[in-house]
Amino acid sequence: MTIARPRLGTRLAGVSLLLALFACGDDSTPTTPPTPPPPTPVPSTTPPASLIIEGQEVVTAPTGKGSRVAKWDFTLPVRGTVEVTISYRYDTSRVLVWVTDRVCNPWQFERDECFYLAKSLEGARPRTLTAGGVKSGTYSLFVANDGPHEETIGYRVTLLPGSSGDGRLTAGSAAKPPAP
């Protein structure tokens, strides 16, 4: 009887091993994980234009010869498309607009020592100038009132980052708003 115990233990161990092997299943058909669905494409969106500067200033009518000039400097943090919009009240006013290719002070402007990305000496109101590919940096915006009226000059500069172009502003024509 002492011999049967070791055999019984060996048999139980063997049976346990066979049951364990059968419980694991057949290794001939591996389970394939499910394929994840492809990612949903995200539509490309153009980043929104950001406001660089905006405001308004009263520019008196000139007395005698000359013009009254207002100046604003603005900084572009990145390269992109710049849009400059100038508005004023009277269709009969002669309003002139210049955007320099760098910071320019009033004395340089008066002596015609500034270089311009654009200038607009006539056009409907509001006046819009646009350029693509303008480098980051600081620029000056000059607006002159040649009269005959005192004007409230509205100015707005926006930037659409990352767009291409040659860095030159062009004057755009705006449709005249209906008379009040």
Beta strands, then each sheet from edge to edge (+ up, - down):
strand 1: 50-59
strand 2: 68-76
strand 3: 80-87
strand 4: 95-100
strand 5: 116-120
strand 6: 127-134
strand 7: 137-145
strand 8: 151-161
strand 9: 170-172
sheet 1: 1+ 8- 3+ 6- 9+
sheet 2: 2+ 7- 4+ 5-
end
